[in-house]
C-alpha cells in the first residue's frame, strides 16, 4: 500500500496524542509509506467560550514544528501540512483568517462537538438519536456552505461513540440531511474521507459502504483515506478494508492534495 497516502495523522502537537514526529516518520519509512498528511486538531466553539488550547499561538507553534520537521528530517516520505478543523462554521471569519495565514496543503472539516459538548460525552442510551443526527448534519452543512475545508472527516463519527456504549447507529441513505450534505459538498468541490478508525472500534469504516455508494451515485469523486492515527503504529491501519469499500462502491482513485488542490491517484 505504498502509494496510498494516509491523510489523517495526529502527533503530540494535538492535545489527544503523545506521538512524536520522529517516530511517525520512522514508522512511515519502515512501512514504505510514500506520503502522509499531518492534520493536527484545531477546535472552534460557540458563544463566548475561550479555549485555553486552541488559539493562534497554537497554530504558530504547529507550523514552526512542521518546518523544523522538514528541515531536520530529510526523508523519502512526503509530509504534508494539514489541519483538522472542528466546527469551523461556528467562527467562520476566524477560520478563514487562519486559512489565509497558514500554507495548508489540506483541510479536514469535522464536527466533534455539539453545543460545545464532545460527541464522546453524550449518553447514547437516552439521547434523541434523530435529533442528534439532524443537528450533526446541519453542522456539516454549515462547514461546507462556508467553504471551510477540502474534505469532510469521518462523516458519521457519532456512531463510533455510540458503539462504545453498546448502541448501534446506522445512517440510512434515505436520510434527507445526509443527502443534502453530500450534494452540497459535491457542488462546492469538497470531498469526503474514508476514516478507518471505526474498524478499530468494530463498526467498520466511516462512512459506511452504503453512504459511499450514495456518494458515487450522486457523482461524488473526491475521496481521501485516513487512519486518524494518534499513534504511529496506526498509520495506514485497516486501509485494506477501506480499499475494499472503494472497490465495491465503484471508485478507482483517491485524492492527493498540495496547496489545497486535489490531484487524483489511481489505486
N, C-alpha and C positions, 0 to 999 in steps of 0.2 A: 504493500500500500504506500510505497514511497511517494508516488505522485498525487496522493490525496492529501491536501493540506488540512491541518487542524485549525479551525477558525474560531475557537472559543477556549482560551487558555488564561488562567489567573496565576499570579505569583504572590509573594508576601507584600507587594505593594497594595493589593486588595486586603481589606480587613479580615476576610474569612479564609485566608490562605497563609501558610507558613513556608511556602516553597521558594527556593532561591532561583534566580535566573540561571546561574551556572549549572545547577542540577537539571533544570529544564533543558538547557542546551545539550548537556551530556547525554541525557536520555534520548533526546531527539536525534542526535547523531548516531547513537547506538542502534536506534530503530530505523535508521536510514530515512528519516523524515526530511523531505525536501523543503517544506515550508510550514511555518506556524504563525498564528496571529495572536499577539498579546492583546487581551481585551479586559483590562482591569476595570473594576466596578467604579461607577460614579452614580450615586443615588440623588434624586430630586424629591422634594417633599412639598406638601400642600400647606397653605396657611402661613403662619408666622414662625413655624419651627425652623430653627437654625441648627444644621448638623455640625457637630464638633469635628467630624472627619472629612466630609465632602465639601471642599471649597477650592478656590483657585490655586492656593498654595499646594494642595494635594496633587493637582494636575501638573503644576510646575515640577514638583518632585518626581512624578511619574515620567515626564518627558526627559528630565535630566538622567534618571536611572536608565531609561531606554537608550539614550545617546551614549552613555558610558558603556552599556552592554555592547552596542555596535562597535565602539572604538576598541574595547579591550578584549573582545571575544570573537576574533575572526573565525568564521565557521562556514561550512557548506550549506548550513540551514538558513534559508531566508526568513528573517524575523520581521514581521510587520508591526506597525504601531497602530493598535486599535483601541477601542473603548467600548464598554457595555454601559449604556445609559439606562438607568432605571427610572421610569416615569418622567421622561424629559418634557412631556407635554404640560406638566404642572408648572414649569418655569420656561416656557419656550424661548423667550428672548435671551435668557441666560444661557440656555443650551446652544442657541445659535451663535452667541458670542464665543463660546468655547470651540465650536466647530470652525469658526473663522481663525481663532488664535492658534490652534494646535494643528500640526500637519498629519492628521489622522489618515491612515490608509483605509480604515474600515470601522463602521459604527454599528453596533448591535443596539436595537431598541427593545427594551424588555419592560414588563410590568411585574415587579417583585412585591409591590405593596398596594393596598387599597386603603384609603383614609389613613395613610402613614403607618398602617399595621402590616407587617410582613406576612405574606401568604402562609408561611410556615407556622404562624401563631394562631390561625383560625381553628376553631373546633368544627371539623367537617361532619361530625355526628349531629350537630344541632343547627348549623348554618343553613340558610335557604340557598341551595346549590344553584337553582335557576337564576336567582338574583345575583349571586356571586359571578356566574358566568357572564351575564349581560353587562355587569359593571366592568368586569375584567376586559371583555372585548371592546367595550366603548373606550376604555383607556388605550388599548392598542390602536383603535381607530384614530384617537387624538394624536398619537405619536406619528402615525402615517400621514395624516392630513396636514400636520405641521412640518413635514419633510425633515424629521429629526433622526433618521437612521438610514442605513443601507439595507439591512435585513432585520426582520423581526426574530427575536430569540425565543426559544422554547415556547412555541405558540400556545400550548395548553399546560403550562407549568403547574397550575394548581392541582392537577391530578397526581403529581408526584408527592405532594404533601398530604393529599387525601389518602393516598395508598399507604403512607407511613402510619396512618390512623386506622387502617383496615377498611377504608371506604374506596370503592371503585367508581371512577367517573369516566365515562366515555362521551365525548362530544359528538353529537350527531351531525352529519354533513348537511342535514336539513336546517341546522341552526342558522337563523337569519343573521345574527350578529357575526358569526364566523364567516359566512359568505360575504358580508359587507366588508369585513377586514381584508379578506383575500382579494376581493375585486378592487378595493381602494389601493392596496399595496401594488397590485399589478399595474394599475393605471398610473401610479406615481413612480414606477420603475424600482420599487422596493421589493427585495426578495425575502425568502424565509430560510431559516436554518433547520437542519435536522440535528437535534441535540440528543446525543447518545447517553446522557447521564441517566435518563429514565430506565435504560436497560439495567443499570446497576441497582435500581430500586424495584425491579421486577415488573415494570409497566410498559416496557418497550420504548422505542424512540419517541421523542416529542418533535413534531406532532405525530399522530398515528398514521398508519398506512392509508386509511380511508381519507384522511384530510389531505395527504399528499396526492392521492388520486383526484380529489376535487380540485386541488391547485392546478394539476395538469389539465383537467377538463376545462378550467377557466382560462387556459393558455398562459399560466404562470411558467416562467423559465428559470429564474434566478434562485439557486439553492447553494448554500454552503453547508459543510459538515463541521460540527463542533463537539468536542468531548466534554466541554465545560469542566476541564481539568483544573482542580485546585491542588493537585499533587502531580509531580512529573510522571509517576507511574500510570496515570490515567490518560496520557497523551494518546490520541487515536484509539482509545479503548472502545470496543464494540463497533468499530467502523465497518466491520464485515456485515453487521446487522443493518446499518444504515445503507450500505451499498445494495443490499438485497431489497430494501424498501424502495430505493431509487429505481432499480431494475423492474420491480413489479408495478411501480407507478408510471413507468414508461420514460424515465429520464436517462439520458446518456452523457450529461455534462454536469460539472459543478463549477461554481464561480470562484475566481481568484480576483482579489482586489489590490489595487495600488492607487494611491491618491484618490480613494473613494470611487474609482472607476472599475467596473467589473469586466473581466475577461473570462470567457468560458473555456474550461479544460475538459477534454473528453476523458471519460472514465473507462 
